[in-house]
Amino acid sequence: RPLAEIAAALGQPGLRAGDAVRLLLRRIGLPQRLSEAGVCEDHMASMVPQALEDASHRTSPRPCTAGDLEALYRAAL
């Protein structure tokens, strides 16, 4: 129910909340992929160590290794 309310609040009743958010992001011109924001494979070497040092990573309830982060970044390219 709360997710349906999110889609409705975004003017997309009947859509799944995630689809409504993606539609909004496209409509306002925000990148959907890291590559659309100018990120490429060459950036991975510096992004992973930065993410490991970020406070949000250190306090995350879900452990994430350097390999996990690299896989996430590659999937988001």
All heavy atoms as TSV, in Angstrom:
chain	resi	resn	atom	element	x	y	z
A	1	ARG	N	N	0.813	-1.209	0.000
A	1	ARG	CA	C	0.000	0.000	0.000
A	1	ARG	C	C	0.851	1.264	0.000
A	1	ARG	O	O	0.615	2.142	-0.804
A	1	ARG	CB	C	-0.965	-0.063	1.195
A	1	ARG	CG	C	-1.781	1.152	1.385
A	1	ARG	CD	C	-3.084	1.103	0.603
A	1	ARG	NE	N	-3.810	2.332	0.852
A	1	ARG	CZ	C	-4.196	3.131	-0.104
A	1	ARG	NH1	N	-3.960	2.829	-1.338
A	1	ARG	NH2	N	-4.831	4.224	0.176
A	2	PRO	N	N	1.853	1.401	0.881
A	2	PRO	CA	C	2.662	2.627	0.855
A	2	PRO	C	C	3.360	2.840	-0.497
A	2	PRO	O	O	3.483	3.966	-0.952
A	2	PRO	CB	C	3.683	2.426	1.965
A	2	PRO	CG	C	3.054	1.440	2.889
A	2	PRO	CD	C	2.222	0.552	2.003
A	3	LEU	N	N	3.801	1.752	-1.144
A	3	LEU	CA	C	4.454	1.895	-2.442
A	3	LEU	C	C	3.470	2.386	-3.498
A	3	LEU	O	O	3.823	3.188	-4.371
A	3	LEU	CB	C	5.104	0.582	-2.863
A	3	LEU	CG	C	6.283	0.132	-1.996
A	3	LEU	CD1	C	6.825	-1.198	-2.472
A	3	LEU	CD2	C	7.373	1.177	-1.967
A	4	ALA	N	N	2.236	1.944	-3.425
A	4	ALA	CA	C	1.211	2.423	-4.359
A	4	ALA	C	C	0.984	3.914	-4.148
A	4	ALA	O	O	0.758	4.663	-5.108
A	4	ALA	CB	C	-0.081	1.649	-4.170
A	5	GLU	N	N	1.071	4.363	-2.905
A	5	GLU	CA	C	0.903	5.780	-2.606
A	5	GLU	C	C	2.039	6.609	-3.197
A	5	GLU	O	O	1.822	7.749	-3.629
A	5	GLU	CB	C	0.801	5.996	-1.096
A	5	GLU	CG	C	-0.478	5.434	-0.509
A	5	GLU	CD	C	-0.526	5.510	1.005
A	5	GLU	OE1	O	0.361	6.157	1.607
A	5	GLU	OE2	O	-1.459	4.928	1.576
A	6	ILE	N	N	3.229	6.052	-3.224
A	6	ILE	CA	C	4.371	6.759	-3.823
A	6	ILE	C	C	4.117	6.973	-5.307
A	6	ILE	O	O	4.286	8.084	-5.826
A	6	ILE	CB	C	5.686	5.989	-3.590
A	6	ILE	CG1	C	6.059	6.021	-2.109
A	6	ILE	CG2	C	6.813	6.553	-4.455
A	6	ILE	CD1	C	7.194	5.109	-1.732
A	7	ALA	N	N	3.722	5.924	-6.008
A	7	ALA	CA	C	3.446	6.048	-7.434
A	7	ALA	C	C	2.329	7.056	-7.681
A	7	ALA	O	O	2.423	7.893	-8.590
A	7	ALA	CB	C	3.084	4.690	-8.025
A	8	ALA	N	N	1.281	7.016	-6.874
A	8	ALA	CA	C	0.173	7.959	-7.032
A	8	ALA	C	C	0.641	9.390	-6.774
A	8	ALA	O	O	0.265	10.318	-7.501
A	8	ALA	CB	C	-0.972	7.589	-6.096
A	9	ALA	N	N	1.481	9.577	-5.762
A	9	ALA	CA	C	1.983	10.916	-5.448
A	9	ALA	C	C	2.844	11.474	-6.580
A	9	ALA	O	O	2.916	12.688	-6.773
A	9	ALA	CB	C	2.786	10.882	-4.149
A	10	LEU	N	N	3.454	10.582	-7.344
A	10	LEU	CA	C	4.260	10.999	-8.489
A	10	LEU	C	C	3.411	11.148	-9.748
A	10	LEU	O	O	3.943	11.349	-10.833
A	10	LEU	CB	C	5.399	10.000	-8.726
A	10	LEU	CG	C	6.469	9.975	-7.641
A	10	LEU	CD1	C	7.445	8.829	-7.873
A	10	LEU	CD2	C	7.204	11.308	-7.592
A	11	GLY	N	N	2.107	11.038	-9.585
A	11	GLY	CA	C	1.204	11.210	-10.719
A	11	GLY	C	C	1.104	9.993	-11.611
A	11	GLY	O	O	0.691	10.094	-12.760
A	12	GLN	N	N	1.476	8.838	-11.078
A	12	GLN	CA	C	1.476	7.603	-11.867
A	12	GLN	C	C	0.717	6.491	-11.146
A	12	GLN	O	O	1.255	5.412	-10.903
A	12	GLN	CB	C	2.917	7.157	-12.149
A	12	GLN	CG	C	3.753	8.155	-12.908
A	12	GLN	CD	C	3.206	8.448	-14.282
A	12	GLN	OE1	O	2.641	7.599	-14.947
A	12	GLN	NE2	N	3.364	9.679	-14.722
A	13	PRO	N	N	-0.545	6.707	-10.793
A	13	PRO	CA	C	-1.285	5.632	-10.125
A	13	PRO	C	C	-1.353	4.407	-11.026
A	13	PRO	O	O	-1.462	4.530	-12.241
A	13	PRO	CB	C	-2.670	6.232	-9.890
A	13	PRO	CG	C	-2.783	7.335	-10.891
A	13	PRO	CD	C	-1.383	7.843	-11.123
A	14	GLY	N	N	-1.227	3.269	-10.433
A	14	GLY	CA	C	-1.265	2.032	-11.207
A	14	GLY	C	C	0.110	1.511	-11.571
A	14	GLY	O	O	0.262	0.334	-11.878
A	15	LEU	N	N	1.128	2.368	-11.560
A	15	LEU	CA	C	2.490	1.905	-11.816
A	15	LEU	C	C	3.108	1.420	-10.513
A	15	LEU	O	O	2.698	1.831	-9.422
A	15	LEU	CB	C	3.363	3.031	-12.355
A	15	LEU	CG	C	3.239	3.418	-13.812
A	15	LEU	CD1	C	4.283	4.476	-14.156
A	15	LEU	CD2	C	3.391	2.233	-14.734
A	16	ARG	N	N	4.099	0.554	-10.628
A	16	ARG	CA	C	4.884	0.190	-9.456
A	16	ARG	C	C	5.716	1.405	-9.057
A	16	ARG	O	O	6.105	2.216	-9.900
A	16	ARG	CB	C	5.777	-0.992	-9.782
A	16	ARG	CG	C	4.961	-2.249	-10.075
A	16	ARG	CD	C	5.789	-3.393	-10.565
A	16	ARG	NE	N	6.985	-3.582	-9.756
A	16	ARG	CZ	C	7.958	-4.416	-10.067
A	16	ARG	NH1	N	7.880	-5.129	-11.162
A	16	ARG	NH2	N	8.999	-4.541	-9.293
A	17	ALA	N	N	5.993	1.555	-7.765
A	17	ALA	CA	C	6.706	2.731	-7.260
A	17	ALA	C	C	8.048	2.923	-7.964
A	17	ALA	O	O	8.401	4.038	-8.363
A	17	ALA	CB	C	6.906	2.623	-5.750
A	18	GLY	N	N	8.809	1.855	-8.128
A	18	GLY	CA	C	10.108	1.957	-8.796
A	18	GLY	C	C	9.986	2.448	-10.223
A	18	GLY	O	O	10.790	3.265	-10.686
A	19	ASP	N	N	8.970	1.966	-10.938
A	19	ASP	CA	C	8.747	2.413	-12.310
A	19	ASP	C	C	8.363	3.889	-12.345
A	19	ASP	O	O	8.794	4.627	-13.235
A	19	ASP	CB	C	7.666	1.566	-12.981
A	19	ASP	CG	C	8.101	0.122	-13.177
A	19	ASP	OD1	O	9.325	-0.131	-13.272
A	19	ASP	OD2	O	7.216	-0.757	-13.232
A	20	ALA	N	N	7.561	4.320	-11.385
A	20	ALA	CA	C	7.150	5.719	-11.318
A	20	ALA	C	C	8.358	6.616	-11.039
A	20	ALA	O	O	8.490	7.697	-11.631
A	20	ALA	CB	C	6.081	5.907	-10.252
A	21	VAL	N	N	9.244	6.177	-10.172
A	21	VAL	CA	C	10.452	6.959	-9.863
A	21	VAL	C	C	11.348	7.023	-11.097
A	21	VAL	O	O	11.864	8.096	-11.453
A	21	VAL	CB	C	11.199	6.380	-8.648
A	21	VAL	CG1	C	12.573	7.023	-8.488
A	21	VAL	CG2	C	10.369	6.551	-7.385
A	22	ARG	N	N	11.561	5.898	-11.781
A	22	ARG	CA	C	12.389	5.895	-12.996
A	22	ARG	C	C	11.813	6.829	-14.061
A	22	ARG	O	O	12.545	7.558	-14.725
A	22	ARG	CB	C	12.546	4.477	-13.533
A	22	ARG	CG	C	13.609	3.667	-12.798
A	22	ARG	CD	C	13.851	2.324	-13.463
A	22	ARG	NE	N	12.789	1.377	-13.185
A	22	ARG	CZ	C	12.656	0.712	-12.057
A	22	ARG	NH1	N	13.523	0.882	-11.078
A	22	ARG	NH2	N	11.671	-0.135	-11.882
A	23	LEU	N	N	10.506	6.816	-14.212
A	23	LEU	CA	C	9.848	7.698	-15.172
A	23	LEU	C	C	10.084	9.164	-14.802
A	23	LEU	O	O	10.392	9.990	-15.661
A	23	LEU	CB	C	8.348	7.388	-15.225
A	23	LEU	CG	C	7.531	8.152	-16.251
A	23	LEU	CD1	C	8.016	7.855	-17.663
A	23	LEU	CD2	C	6.063	7.775	-16.122
A	24	LEU	N	N	9.970	9.479	-13.528
A	24	LEU	CA	C	10.228	10.840	-13.068
A	24	LEU	C	C	11.670	11.245	-13.364
A	24	LEU	O	O	11.927	12.341	-13.871
A	24	LEU	CB	C	9.948	10.957	-11.567
A	24	LEU	CG	C	10.377	12.274	-10.916
A	24	LEU	CD1	C	9.563	13.442	-11.466
A	24	LEU	CD2	C	10.253	12.186	-9.412
A	25	LEU	N	N	12.614	10.377	-13.057
A	25	LEU	CA	C	14.023	10.688	-13.295
A	25	LEU	C	C	14.288	10.952	-14.769
A	25	LEU	O	O	15.024	11.884	-15.123
A	25	LEU	CB	C	14.916	9.557	-12.783
A	25	LEU	CG	C	14.911	9.335	-11.275
A	25	LEU	CD1	C	15.775	8.137	-10.905
A	25	LEU	CD2	C	15.358	10.576	-10.538
A	26	ARG	N	N	13.702	10.136	-15.639
A	26	ARG	CA	C	13.849	10.368	-17.087
A	26	ARG	C	C	13.230	11.702	-17.483
A	26	ARG	O	O	13.801	12.455	-18.253
A	26	ARG	CB	C	13.206	9.233	-17.883
A	26	ARG	CG	C	14.122	8.062	-18.118
A	26	ARG	CD	C	13.580	7.127	-19.181
A	26	ARG	NE	N	12.325	6.499	-18.814
A	26	ARG	CZ	C	12.213	5.412	-18.075
A	26	ARG	NH1	N	13.294	4.816	-17.625
A	26	ARG	NH2	N	11.040	4.899	-17.797
A	27	ARG	N	N	12.047	11.969	-16.949
A	27	ARG	CA	C	11.318	13.179	-17.312
A	27	ARG	C	C	12.091	14.448	-16.925
A	27	ARG	O	O	12.069	15.437	-17.651
A	27	ARG	CB	C	9.939	13.172	-16.659
A	27	ARG	CG	C	8.994	14.204	-17.227
A	27	ARG	CD	C	7.547	14.009	-16.792
A	27	ARG	NE	N	7.400	14.138	-15.347
A	27	ARG	CZ	C	6.738	13.274	-14.575
A	27	ARG	NH1	N	6.147	12.216	-15.095
A	27	ARG	NH2	N	6.648	13.463	-13.285
A	28	ILE	N	N	12.788	14.418	-15.796
A	28	ILE	CA	C	13.529	15.608	-15.374
A	28	ILE	C	C	14.989	15.586	-15.840
A	28	ILE	O	O	15.746	16.497	-15.547
A	28	ILE	CB	C	13.432	15.832	-13.852
A	28	ILE	CG1	C	14.060	14.685	-13.067
A	28	ILE	CG2	C	11.991	16.065	-13.444
A	28	ILE	CD1	C	14.084	14.906	-11.564
A	29	GLY	N	N	15.362	14.545	-16.565
A	29	GLY	CA	C	16.672	14.508	-17.197
A	29	GLY	C	C	17.826	14.039	-16.345
A	29	GLY	O	O	18.977	14.314	-16.678
A	30	LEU	N	N	17.541	13.323	-15.263
A	30	LEU	CA	C	18.637	12.787	-14.448
A	30	LEU	C	C	19.143	11.485	-15.052
A	30	LEU	O	O	18.370	10.708	-15.609
A	30	LEU	CB	C	18.178	12.550	-13.014
A	30	LEU	CG	C	17.900	13.802	-12.196
A	30	LEU	CD1	C	17.417	13.430	-10.806
A	30	LEU	CD2	C	19.131	14.674	-12.098
A	31	PRO	N	N	20.442	11.245	-14.959
A	31	PRO	CA	C	21.000	10.022	-15.527
A	31	PRO	C	C	20.439	8.770	-14.858
A	31	PRO	O	O	20.189	8.770	-13.652
A	31	PRO	CB	C	22.502	10.140	-15.293
A	31	PRO	CG	C	22.709	11.275	-14.379
A	31	PRO	CD	C	21.448	12.071	-14.308
A	32	GLN	N	N	20.275	7.732	-15.644
A	32	GLN	CA	C	19.781	6.453	-15.143
A	32	GLN	C	C	20.928	5.484	-14.864
A	32	GLN	O	O	20.776	4.553	-14.093
A	32	GLN	CB	C	18.844	5.813	-16.170
A	32	GLN	CG	C	17.651	6.679	-16.536
A	32	GLN	CD	C	16.725	6.871	-15.370
A	32	GLN	OE1	O	16.169	5.923	-14.862
A	32	GLN	NE2	N	16.581	8.098	-14.919
A	33	ARG	N	N	22.045	5.691	-15.517
A	33	ARG	CA	C	23.207	4.813	-15.403
A	33	ARG	C	C	24.423	5.672	-15.060
A	33	ARG	O	O	24.462	6.855	-15.396
A	33	ARG	CB	C	23.478	4.081	-16.724
A	33	ARG	CG	C	22.295	3.486	-17.427
A	33	ARG	CD	C	21.841	2.151	-16.971
A	33	ARG	NE	N	22.924	1.236	-16.705
A	33	ARG	CZ	C	22.799	0.216	-15.861
A	33	ARG	NH1	N	21.677	0.006	-15.232
A	33	ARG	NH2	N	23.803	-0.597	-15.643
A	34	LEU	N	N	25.412	5.077	-14.438
A	34	LEU	CA	C	26.638	5.813	-14.138
A	34	LEU	C	C	27.291	6.333	-15.417
A	34	LEU	O	O	27.813	7.446	-15.447
A	34	LEU	CB	C	27.623	4.927	-13.366
A	34	LEU	CG	C	27.256	4.602	-11.921
A	34	LEU	CD1	C	28.277	3.637	-11.325
A	34	LEU	CD2	C	27.153	5.856	-11.088
A	35	SER	N	N	27.236	5.528	-16.480
A	35	SER	CA	C	27.841	5.952	-17.747
A	35	SER	C	C	27.181	7.217	-18.288
A	35	SER	O	O	27.837	8.041	-18.924
A	35	SER	CB	C	27.763	4.831	-18.782
A	35	SER	OG	O	26.414	4.443	-18.990
A	36	GLU	N	N	25.907	7.397	-18.022
A	36	GLU	CA	C	25.202	8.605	-18.463
A	36	GLU	C	C	25.652	9.833	-17.673
A	36	GLU	O	O	25.414	10.966	-18.101
A	36	GLU	CB	C	23.695	8.433	-18.324
A	36	GLU	CG	C	23.124	7.374	-19.243
A	36	GLU	CD	C	21.672	7.042	-18.930
A	36	GLU	OE1	O	21.043	7.732	-18.109
A	36	GLU	OE2	O	21.173	6.062	-19.511
A	37	ALA	N	N	26.309	9.603	-16.549
A	37	ALA	CA	C	26.846	10.694	-15.727
A	37	ALA	C	C	28.339	10.887	-15.986
A	37	ALA	O	O	29.011	11.630	-15.267
A	37	ALA	CB	C	26.604	10.409	-14.249
A	38	GLY	N	N	28.868	10.198	-17.003
A	38	GLY	CA	C	30.269	10.359	-17.376
A	38	GLY	C	C	31.227	9.392	-16.711
A	38	GLY	O	O	32.431	9.495	-16.881
A	39	VAL	N	N	30.718	8.432	-15.957
A	39	VAL	CA	C	31.573	7.445	-15.294
A	39	VAL	C	C	31.913	6.345	-16.300
A	39	VAL	O	O	31.059	5.891	-17.066
A	39	VAL	CB	C	30.868	6.838	-14.065
A	39	VAL	CG1	C	31.720	5.752	-13.423
A	39	VAL	CG2	C	30.532	7.931	-13.061
A	40	CYS	N	N	33.186	5.933	-16.300
A	40	CYS	CA	C	33.613	4.847	-17.186
A	40	CYS	C	C	34.469	3.853	-16.396
A	40	CYS	O	O	34.774	4.066	-15.223
A	40	CYS	CB	C	34.366	5.398	-18.398
A	40	CYS	SG	S	35.930	6.190	-17.993
A	41	GLU	N	N	34.851	2.775	-17.066
A	41	GLU	CA	C	35.651	1.718	-16.434
A	41	GLU	C	C	36.905	2.279	-15.759
A	41	GLU	O	O	37.306	1.814	-14.699
A	41	GLU	CB	C	36.081	0.684	-17.478
A	41	GLU	CG	C	34.979	-0.204	-17.976
A	41	GLU	CD	C	34.741	-1.398	-17.081
A	41	GLU	OE1	O	35.668	-1.839	-16.369
A	41	GLU	OE2	O	33.612	-1.895	-17.096
A	42	ASP	N	N	37.510	3.288	-16.374
A	42	ASP	CA	C	38.749	3.855	-15.839
A	42	ASP	C	C	38.564	4.460	-14.453
A	42	ASP	O	O	39.530	4.604	-13.708
A	42	ASP	CB	C	39.293	4.935	-16.778
A	42	ASP	CG	C	39.717	4.380	-18.126
A	42	ASP	OD1	O	39.931	3.155	-18.232
A	42	ASP	OD2	O	39.834	5.173	-19.074
A	43	HIS	N	N	37.346	4.814	-14.099
A	43	HIS	CA	C	37.089	5.437	-12.803
A	43	HIS	C	C	37.006	4.423	-11.661
A	43	HIS	O	O	37.091	4.806	-10.492
A	43	HIS	CB	C	35.788	6.243	-12.848
A	43	HIS	CG	C	35.828	7.389	-13.779
A	43	HIS	ND1	N	35.062	7.446	-14.908
A	43	HIS	CD2	C	36.557	8.527	-13.759
A	43	HIS	CE1	C	35.309	8.581	-15.540
A	43	HIS	NE2	N	36.217	9.247	-14.864
A	44	MET	N	N	36.826	3.158	-11.985
A	44	MET	CA	C	36.617	2.123	-10.964
A	44	MET	C	C	37.762	2.076	-9.949
A	44	MET	O	O	37.523	1.916	-8.753
A	44	MET	CB	C	36.471	0.738	-11.586
A	44	MET	CG	C	35.270	0.555	-12.445
A	44	MET	SD	S	33.757	0.596	-11.502
A	44	MET	CE	C	32.656	1.125	-12.788
A	45	ALA	N	N	38.986	2.213	-10.417
A	45	ALA	CA	C	40.146	2.085	-9.529
A	45	ALA	C	C	40.120	3.113	-8.403
A	45	ALA	O	O	40.610	2.844	-7.309
A	45	ALA	CB	C	41.439	2.204	-10.323
A	46	SER	N	N	39.550	4.281	-8.649
A	46	SER	CA	C	39.490	5.289	-7.590
A	46	SER	C	C	38.149	5.274	-6.843
A	46	SER	O	O	38.085	5.664	-5.673
A	46	SER	CB	C	39.742	6.687	-8.162
A	46	SER	OG	O	38.721	7.051	-9.062
A	47	MET	N	N	37.094	4.818	-7.481
A	47	MET	CA	C	35.776	4.841	-6.850
A	47	MET	C	C	35.644	3.828	-5.721
A	47	MET	O	O	35.062	4.130	-4.675
A	47	MET	CB	C	34.681	4.597	-7.899
A	47	MET	CG	C	34.498	5.756	-8.840
A	47	MET	SD	S	33.384	5.405	-10.220
A	47	MET	CE	C	31.893	4.931	-9.393
A	48	VAL	N	N	36.166	2.638	-5.925
A	48	VAL	CA	C	36.017	1.580	-4.914
A	48	VAL	C	C	36.697	1.961	-3.602
A	48	VAL	O	O	36.062	1.904	-2.539
A	48	VAL	CB	C	36.498	0.212	-5.450
A	48	VAL	CG1	C	36.570	-0.818	-4.348
A	48	VAL	CG2	C	35.583	-0.259	-6.579
A	49	PRO	N	N	37.968	2.393	-3.612
A	49	PRO	CA	C	38.587	2.782	-2.336
A	49	PRO	C	C	37.863	3.952	-1.661
A	49	PRO	O	O	37.742	3.987	-0.433
A	49	PRO	CB	C	40.014	3.177	-2.721
A	49	PRO	CG	C	40.265	2.544	-4.030
A	49	PRO	CD	C	38.932	2.430	-4.708
A	50	GLN	N	N	37.377	4.897	-2.459
A	50	GLN	CA	C	36.636	6.020	-1.885
A	50	GLN	C	C	35.369	5.523	-1.203
A	50	GLN	O	O	35.013	5.988	-0.108
A	50	GLN	CB	C	36.291	7.043	-2.954
A	50	GLN	CG	C	37.473	7.843	-3.423
A	50	GLN	CD	C	37.100	8.801	-4.550
A	50	GLN	OE1	O	35.932	9.021	-4.850
A	50	GLN	NE2	N	38.106	9.369	-5.183
A	51	ALA	N	N	34.678	4.600	-1.839
A	51	ALA	CA	C	33.447	4.063	-1.254
A	51	ALA	C	C	33.737	3.304	0.040
A	51	ALA	O	O	32.968	3.393	0.997
A	51	ALA	CB	C	32.746	3.153	-2.254
A	52	LEU	N	N	34.839	2.577	0.063
A	52	LEU	CA	C	35.198	1.832	1.272
A	52	LEU	C	C	35.488	2.767	2.449
A	52	LEU	O	O	35.237	2.415	3.601
A	52	LEU	CB	C	36.412	0.940	1.010
A	52	LEU	CG	C	36.156	-0.286	0.139
A	52	LEU	CD1	C	37.475	-0.943	-0.249
A	52	LEU	CD2	C	35.235	-1.268	0.831
A	53	GLU	N	N	36.006	3.951	2.167
A	53	GLU	CA	C	36.340	4.915	3.220
A	53	GLU	C	C	35.160	5.803	3.599
A	53	GLU	O	O	35.218	6.486	4.625
A	53	GLU	CB	C	37.518	5.781	2.782
A	53	GLU	CG	C	38.816	5.013	2.678
A	53	GLU	CD	C	39.209	4.359	3.995
A	53	GLU	OE1	O	39.103	5.015	5.050
A	53	GLU	OE2	O	39.611	3.190	3.975
A	54	ASP	N	N	34.110	5.798	2.809
A	54	ASP	CA	C	32.972	6.661	3.076
A	54	ASP	C	C	32.277	6.257	4.382
A	54	ASP	O	O	32.121	5.074	4.677
A	54	ASP	CB	C	31.981	6.574	1.913
A	54	ASP	CG	C	30.904	7.620	2.023
A	54	ASP	OD1	O	31.134	8.738	1.531
A	54	ASP	OD2	O	29.834	7.319	2.599
A	55	ALA	N	N	31.846	7.255	5.148
A	55	ALA	CA	C	31.193	6.999	6.434
A	55	ALA	C	C	29.940	6.148	6.278
A	55	ALA	O	O	29.637	5.316	7.139
A	55	ALA	CB	C	30.856	8.313	7.121
A	56	SER	N	N	29.222	6.331	5.182
A	56	SER	CA	C	27.998	5.548	5.008
A	56	SER	C	C	28.311	4.059	4.825
A	56	SER	O	O	27.521	3.212	5.211
A	56	SER	CB	C	27.174	6.065	3.819
A	56	SER	OG	O	27.898	5.934	2.614
A	57	HIS	N	N	29.477	3.760	4.267
A	57	HIS	CA	C	29.857	2.353	4.123
A	57	HIS	C	C	30.242	1.773	5.487
A	57	HIS	O	O	29.831	0.682	5.843
A	57	HIS	CB	C	31.012	2.221	3.150
A	57	HIS	CG	C	31.607	0.839	3.060
A	57	HIS	ND1	N	31.165	-0.236	3.771
A	57	HIS	CD2	C	32.612	0.339	2.347
A	57	HIS	CE1	C	31.874	-1.309	3.493
A	57	HIS	NE2	N	32.761	-0.980	2.651
A	58	ARG	N	N	30.999	2.537	6.238
A	58	ARG	CA	C	31.462	2.044	7.544
A	58	ARG	C	C	30.311	1.808	8.511
A	58	ARG	O	O	30.417	0.983	9.413
A	58	ARG	CB	C	32.475	3.011	8.136
A	58	ARG	CG	C	33.793	3.035	7.373
A	58	ARG	CD	C	34.878	3.780	8.129
A	58	ARG	NE	N	34.524	5.148	8.454
A	58	ARG	CZ	C	34.827	6.208	7.710
A	58	ARG	NH1	N	35.492	6.045	6.596
A	58	ARG	NH2	N	34.476	7.417	8.091
A	59	THR	N	N	29.210	2.500	8.338
A	59	THR	CA	C	28.078	2.339	9.256
A	59	THR	C	C	26.932	1.536	8.645
A	59	THR	O	O	25.879	1.394	9.258
A	59	THR	CB	C	27.548	3.716	9.691
A	59	THR	OG1	O	27.129	4.447	8.536
A	59	THR	CG2	C	28.622	4.503	10.431
A	60	SER	N	N	27.144	0.997	7.463
A	60	SER	CA	C	26.091	0.229	6.786
A	60	SER	C	C	25.831	-1.091	7.525
A	60	SER	O	O	26.761	-1.775	7.934
A	60	SER	CB	C	26.500	-0.074	5.349
A	60	SER	OG	O	25.542	-0.912	4.741
A	61	PRO	N	N	24.567	-1.459	7.679
A	61	PRO	CA	C	24.259	-2.727	8.337
A	61	PRO	C	C	24.552	-3.936	7.440
A	61	PRO	O	O	24.565	-5.056	7.916
A	61	PRO	CB	C	22.767	-2.624	8.637
A	61	PRO	CG	C	22.244	-1.668	7.631
A	61	PRO	CD	C	23.360	-0.698	7.365
A	62	ARG	N	N	24.801	-3.692	6.162
A	62	ARG	CA	C	25.091	-4.789	5.237
A	62	ARG	C	C	26.555	-4.711	4.796
A	62	ARG	O	O	26.938	-3.797	4.072
A	62	ARG	CB	C	24.183	-4.698	4.019
A	62	ARG	CG	C	24.375	-5.847	3.088
A	62	ARG	CD	C	23.358	-5.831	1.991
A	62	ARG	NE	N	23.550	-6.984	1.144
A	62	ARG	CZ	C	23.046	-7.121	-0.046
A	62	ARG	NH1	N	22.282	-6.174	-0.542
A	62	ARG	NH2	N	23.263	-8.192	-0.748
A	63	PRO	N	N	27.377	-5.662	5.215
A	63	PRO	CA	C	28.793	-5.644	4.839
A	63	PRO	C	C	28.970	-5.708	3.318
A	63	PRO	O	O	28.213	-6.380	2.630
A	63	PRO	CB	C	29.364	-6.909	5.493
A	63	PRO	CG	C	28.369	-7.330	6.508
A	63	PRO	CD	C	27.046	-6.820	6.039
A	64	CYS	N	N	29.973	-4.995	2.841
A	64	CYS	CA	C	30.230	-4.941	1.400
A	64	CYS	C	C	31.742	-4.903	1.193
A	64	CYS	O	O	32.418	-4.017	1.711
A	64	CYS	CB	C	29.556	-3.689	0.839
A	64	CYS	SG	S	29.431	-3.636	-0.932
A	65	THR	N	N	32.257	-5.843	0.441
A	65	THR	CA	C	33.687	-5.898	0.173
A	65	THR	C	C	34.032	-5.033	-1.036
A	65	THR	O	O	33.152	-4.566	-1.757
A	65	THR	CB	C	34.128	-7.337	-0.136
A	65	THR	OG1	O	33.534	-7.730	-1.375
A	65	THR	CG2	C	33.733	-8.305	0.971
A	66	ALA	N	N	35.319	-4.861	-1.274
A	66	ALA	CA	C	35.767	-4.123	-2.459
A	66	ALA	C	C	35.236	-4.800	-3.721
A	66	ALA	O	O	34.788	-4.132	-4.651
A	66	ALA	CB	C	37.289	-4.035	-2.488
A	67	GLY	N	N	35.253	-6.117	-3.739
A	67	GLY	CA	C	34.725	-6.846	-4.888
A	67	GLY	C	C	33.239	-6.621	-5.085
A	67	GLY	O	O	32.762	-6.492	-6.216
A	68	ASP	N	N	32.507	-6.566	-3.973
A	68	ASP	CA	C	31.073	-6.288	-4.038
A	68	ASP	C	C	30.821	-4.911	-4.643
A	68	ASP	O	O	29.962	-4.733	-5.511
A	68	ASP	CB	C	30.425	-6.327	-2.654
A	68	ASP	CG	C	30.470	-7.691	-1.994
A	68	ASP	OD1	O	30.495	-8.715	-2.707
A	68	ASP	OD2	O	30.476	-7.730	-0.748
A	69	LEU	N	N	31.579	-3.921	-4.163
A	69	LEU	CA	C	31.410	-2.560	-4.656
A	69	LEU	C	C	31.738	-2.459	-6.142
A	69	LEU	O	O	31.017	-1.825	-6.909
A	69	LEU	CB	C	32.278	-1.586	-3.861
A	69	LEU	CG	C	31.814	-1.317	-2.441
A	69	LEU	CD1	C	32.899	-0.618	-1.643
A	69	LEU	CD2	C	30.535	-0.499	-2.451
A	70	GLU	N	N	32.821	-3.102	-6.546
A	70	GLU	CA	C	33.193	-3.065	-7.965
A	70	GLU	C	C	32.096	-3.698	-8.818
A	70	GLU	O	O	31.733	-3.173	-9.870
A	70	GLU	CB	C	34.527	-3.771	-8.192
A	70	GLU	CG	C	34.991	-3.650	-9.626
A	70	GLU	CD	C	36.395	-4.192	-9.841
A	70	GLU	OE1	O	37.118	-4.439	-8.867
A	70	GLU	OE2	O	36.748	-4.346	-11.021
A	71	ALA	N	N	31.542	-4.807	-8.363
A	71	ALA	CA	C	30.456	-5.463	-9.099
A	71	ALA	C	C	29.229	-4.562	-9.181
A	71	ALA	O	O	28.573	-4.477	-10.238
A	71	ALA	CB	C	30.093	-6.796	-8.441
A	72	LEU	N	N	28.920	-3.864	-8.098
A	72	LEU	CA	C	27.779	-2.941	-8.102
A	72	LEU	C	C	28.028	-1.803	-9.097
A	72	LEU	O	O	27.124	-1.447	-9.867
A	72	LEU	CB	C	27.556	-2.363	-6.705
A	72	LEU	CG	C	26.953	-3.309	-5.681
A	72	LEU	CD1	C	27.060	-2.709	-4.289
A	72	LEU	CD2	C	25.509	-3.624	-6.020
A	73	TYR	N	N	29.201	-1.233	-9.060
A	73	TYR	CA	C	29.525	-0.151	-9.991
A	73	TYR	C	C	29.458	-0.632	-11.441
A	73	TYR	O	O	28.906	0.045	-12.299
A	73	TYR	CB	C	30.907	0.424	-9.702
A	73	TYR	CG	C	30.974	1.336	-8.508
A	73	TYR	CD1	C	32.058	1.304	-7.642
A	73	TYR	CD2	C	29.958	2.255	-8.235
A	73	TYR	CE1	C	32.130	2.151	-6.548
A	73	TYR	CE2	C	30.027	3.111	-7.146
A	73	TYR	CZ	C	31.119	3.046	-6.316
A	73	TYR	OH	O	31.184	3.882	-5.227
A	74	ARG	N	N	30.027	-1.787	-11.705
A	74	ARG	CA	C	30.006	-2.306	-13.084
A	74	ARG	C	C	28.571	-2.562	-13.559
A	74	ARG	O	O	28.231	-2.269	-14.705
A	74	ARG	CB	C	30.832	-3.570	-13.198
A	74	ARG	CG	C	32.314	-3.325	-13.112
A	74	ARG	CD	C	33.134	-4.567	-13.407
A	74	ARG	NE	N	34.526	-4.348	-13.071
A	74	ARG	CZ	C	35.367	-3.605	-13.774
A	74	ARG	NH1	N	34.952	-3.016	-14.867
A	74	ARG	NH2	N	36.626	-3.448	-13.393
A	75	ALA	N	N	27.742	-3.074	-12.680
A	75	ALA	CA	C	26.346	-3.318	-13.042
A	75	ALA	C	C	25.596	-2.007	-13.302
A	75	ALA	O	O	24.648	-1.979	-14.082
A	75	ALA	CB	C	25.644	-4.105	-11.931
A	76	ALA	N	N	26.039	-0.938	-12.653
A	76	ALA	CA	C	25.372	0.359	-12.808
A	76	ALA	C	C	25.916	1.176	-13.965
A	76	ALA	O	O	25.405	2.242	-14.266
A	76	ALA	CB	C	25.486	1.160	-11.525
A	77	LEU	N	N	26.999	0.706	-14.608
A	77	LEU	CA	C	27.538	1.435	-15.751
A	77	LEU	C	C	26.514	1.405	-16.873
A	77	LEU	O	O	26.361	2.258	-17.644
A	77	LEU	CB	C	28.861	0.830	-16.244
A	77	LEU	CG	C	30.108	1.242	-15.484
A	77	LEU	CD1	C	31.307	0.486	-16.003
A	77	LEU	CD2	C	30.366	2.736	-15.571
